[in-house]
Amino acid sequence: MTRRDVFFRLPAGWAGLAAAVRAEGSDESYWQMVARLFPLDSGLLYLNAANVCPASRPVMDRYLEYLRDFHANPSFQNREKYVAIEERVRSKFAALLSATPDEIAITRNTSEGSNLVVHGIDLKAGDEVIITDHNHPSNSDSWKVRAQRDGIVIKSLPVPVPGTSAADLLGKLEAMIGPRTRVVAITHLTSTVGLRFPAKEVGEMAKRRSLWYHLDGAQSFGAMDIDLRAIGCDSFSSSMHKWPMGPLEAGVLYVKASRHKELWPAIVTAGWSDKLVGARKFEVFGQRDNPRLASIEAALDFLTMVGPKRIEARVAQLTGALKQAFAADSRLILKTNMQPEMSGGVVKVDWKNGKRKEAYDTLYSKHRLALALTGSGDAAGLRFSPHIYNTMDDVNRAVAAVKTVLG
């Protein structure tokens, strides 16, 4: 039977779903049950979580339920319920990130959260911001645009591929810090080659140096067990449409309570007030898609049911199998670090014969293997990023497809 055939044999309702998903164990039969919750096309090998994830059927159903209700009755009275839902969402984000609700702003994606920080910090000409060569553009190009406007100085850390050690990364980052450095803005796990930065150690260094530390968590939240209090960053941004398997145009921005007065709101419109408590003053964007809040809550509930630690272990299991298979093939170049502490859910591999684009096209057209392609540069290659809706059979089929294309 296909996943779609067996989906409706799962326990009905959220209570039954919670009992099934919270069940002890993490063997392959458990993950096959979890995979059935996702209505991916039969035969599609979807290994592109680093770009966008499918939402589970329960999350989509929750969104459609509230969307229909909203458009059936868009009155102020019917929409009043979203005030309570919004605060529940804030609290659930906080619980998953080891933060407080007042430190959480509900945004539309990682890019928006990062830009709120980029444009909200007081900086003057000559102040330095340290980024990395493998930052996402929202945590890289945005700083460069601000540098053009305000005369701040951007220093970018070269990123070794596949990376050496956490101590090496930390040492090179600290060596770039000077008397004018004010901000360190890095990526927790790079989307390019899946290199994990030593986030906690960077936090300790930033605290010693009295620097603002911003962390891009687009590739870590939902795939890793995250404790922002332990990491020690001043701000953190992420999206719901990637590893948290939630709706599009939904995200989170964390700003440490002690930093709230140092960050200006980048968008101010009706509903904004200086009396708003905590990070709420950074999320007043005008009319929002209120029903989306219900689907965010459903996605956060789903993450909590499965458990961040169990999800992180499963992602490591799937990516570990991919890395082992690719590293053993002399026709391939593995660009992701083999060490679990230096990697995460992203695996990048390149073709020694240079025919990566042909391979990318063939893998989808003939094997229905959906990936991401980087066409040039030190991160060139095909990116595999499996998640909990993938089974070990999916991974084995993907490896077999790669070997077939290689010939």
Secondary structure, 3 states (H helix, E strand, C coil): CCHHHHHCCCCCHHHHHHHHHCCCCCCHHHHHHHHCCCCCCCCCEECECCCCCCCCHHHHHHHHHHHHHHHHCCCHHHHCHHHHHHHHHHHHHHHHHCCCHHHEEEECCHHHHHHHHHCCECCCCCCEEEEECCCCHHHCHHHHHHHHHHCCEEEEECCCCCCCCHHHHHHHHHHCCCCCEEEEEEECECCCCCCECCHHHHHHHHHHHCCEEEEECCCCECCECCCHHHHCCCEEEEECCCCCCCCCCCEEEEECHHHHHHECCCCCCCCCCCCCCHHHHHCCCCCCCHHHHHHHHHHHHHHHHHCHHHHHHHHHHHHHHHHHHHHCCCCEEECCCCCHHHCCCCEEEEECCCCHHHHHHHHHHHHCEECEEECCCCCCEEEEECCCCCCHHHHHHHHHHHHHHHC
